[in-house]
Amino acid sequence: MKPKERFMAALLGQRPDRIPVGNPVSVATVESMKACGVYFPEAHLDPLKMAALAATGYEILGFDTVAPYFSVQQESAAFGLKMNWGSIDSMPDVLENPYHDPDEILIPADFFDRPSITTVLGAIKHLKSEYGNHVCIVGKVMGPWTLSYHLYGVQNFLLDTILDPDKVRGFLNKLKGLSVDFANAQFDAGADVVTVADHATGDLVSGECYRDFLLPIHQEMNAKN
């Protein structure tokens, strides 16, 4: 089987020729940067560099996948938030959480034309042109829970799951469509699968919290996509 065939067969519950190996988020390390000559932070904002670093997953590690978008902040930058783009051994981070209410959020009309977004889409297009249907191309979007962390602040958002649950649901409902739209843009660019990264992790929230707030949102997003 080709790497893509193998990986997709496993995802679809079919029998691959061997157990597939892939990474649905990021394989970027300092060592992989040195191996391909592409480094953070430039790889976050240059589509060809992002594609070259992503390709190390297949070319060096032998994975069945390649996955650009190495951080969790491309959408935050597209909102115009102040950014620290990090360094060779540190990830980008937002320097502000300017929104205090979901009604304040205005998704920019040119969101998908902003550099942090076009970098991801351009990297996927380049990887598709390089590997075609041979290797599985894995895209990634931040889900509405994670986007709320970045726009409103992690502590503020998590406290409001108790203090103001309607506000939490307001943020999720305001941002869920953006995650779906970005995922579909990546499919259009050539992604074979897209990871929805939503950090409702066990160290931050309970299973009941995920069930009550985020599970129905994820179910709705999956149905739309």
Buried (B, 14 or more C-beta within 10 A) or exposed (E): EBBBBBBBBBBEEEEBEEEBBBBBBBBBBEEBBEBBEBBBBBBBBBBEBBBBBBBBBBBEBEBBBBBBBBBBBBBBBBBEBEBEBBEEEEBBBBEEBBBEEBEEBEBEEEBBEBBBBBBBBBBBBBBBEBBEBEBBBBBBBBBBBBBBBBBBBBEBBBEBBEEBEEBBBBBBEBBBBBBBBBBBBBBEBBBBBBBBBBBBEEEBBEEEBBEBBBEEBBEBBEEEB
